[in-house]
C-alpha cells in the first residue's frame, strides 16, 4: 500500500483485483484493509452466485 502522503485521491495508486464470479475490477477500500487478501467478490450478489464447494 502506498504511503498515505503520496495518495492524493487518485485511485490509480490503489491496488485492485478481479471479482472471481463476474470479472469486475475491484479497487482497494479502507473497509477491506484487514482482509484484502481474502476479498473475492465485488458484491453480496456475486458472493451468493458463487459456486459452493462440496455442493452437487
N, C-alpha and C positions, 0 to 999 in steps of 0.2 A: 504494500500500500504506500503510495507516495506520501511525502511529508505534508502535513496539513497546511503549512505555509505556502507550498507550491500549488495547492489546489485553489483555483480562482473561480469555481463554479463551472468549469469546463469538464463535462462528463467523459470526454475522450481520454482523460487521465485515469479514470477508474477502471478496475478490472471488469471483465464481462465473461459470460459463458452462455451456452445454448440450452434451452429447455429440452429435456430428454423426450418429451411427448410431441410437442408441436414445432420445435426447432427455433422458436423465437429467441432473439438475443436478450439476455437479462443483464443489466448493469448493476454493479455492487450497490447495496443500500446499507445505511448505517444499522438498520434493524437486523441485517444478516451478518454483522461483523463477527459475532462469536461462532457462527456455524456456516460460514461461506462455503467451506469445502463440502458440506452436506446438502447444500441447496441444489435441487434437481429440477424443480418445476416452477414455471413462471406464474402460476395461479392455482387457486384451490380447484378450479375446474380441470386443469391438466393433471393435478395430483389424483383426483378421483377417476380420471380416464386412463390412468397408467395401468398397464397390465400387472396383476398381482402375482407375486412369486408363490408357487405352490397351488395356484388355483387351476381348475380343469377347464 
